[in-house]
Amino acid sequence: MNKTIILRKLITEKLLTVQGGVYHRIAPKDAAYPYKTFTLSSVSFVDARDDMEVEVDIWDRSIDAKTAEDIADQVEALFACANFPTPPIYPTFFRENRYTLDDPDKTLQHIQLRFLVQLYKED
């Protein structure tokens, strides 16, 4: 199995420990709120290490941001300076940014978190 698929499975498993569904890239139209989507992007390749960015979007349908903020806090705590060795990959996550994004639909709460992943892999 390739490194990206293994990393996606790991991220999904970890995000499932926090309230709400988890979807890679796009949630289905009938997804129950709250939920989380995530994407992976390659940033750079340095010898044996790949640097990747994980973007986690938290979505809730509510006028109040409390649930989305609680979920964001839990996701931050889960991935902040976290090391999850999963042979043949060895990822370490570092928190980069947190944004509250306004949606034209004022009943939607949207928080975006970004993490840098330093990913070492076995040959």
Stockholm file with secondary structure:
# STOCKHOLM 1.0

chainA/1-123         MNKTIILRKLITEKLLTVQGGVYHRIAPKDAAYPYKTFTLSSVSFVDARDDMEVEVDIWDRSIDAKTAEDIADQVEALFACANFPTPPIYPTFFRENRYTLDDPDKTLQHIQLRFLVQLYKED
#=GR chainA/1-123 SS CCHHHHHHHHHHHHHTTSSSEEEESCCCTTCCSSEEEEEEEEEEEETTEEEEEEEEEEEEESSSCHHHHHHHHHHHHHHTTEECCBTTEEEEEEEEEEEEECCSSTTEEEEEEEEEEEEEECC
#=GC SS_cons         CCHHHHHHHHHHHHHTTSSSEEEESCCCTTCCSSEEEEEEEEEEEETTEEEEEEEEEEEEESSSCHHHHHHHHHHHHHHTTEECCBTTEEEEEEEEEEEEECCSSTTEEEEEEEEEEEEEECC
//
